[in-house]
Amino acid sequence: MSAISLRLPDSLHNRARILSKQDRISINQFVATAVAEKIAALETEDYLTKRAARASRKKFEEALAQIPDREPDEHDRF
């Protein structure tokens, strides 16, 4: 595990302290979780961008054409 020195504005530090106490976790764990969430969001965006670049409108429409045209089940209706 690595250690880093992090400078935060007082307002962020105070909010992190309050929220970590509410979650009953350390500030270190709170910040590590926040960093992990940000990394996951950025990696997901990157994955979806790359996946969309491989997409084919024709293949999508062909797949949709295979779905039977019928009314939705009762539990799927608004």
Helices and strands as residue ranges (DSSP letters): H 10-22, H 27-53, H 57-65, G 74-76
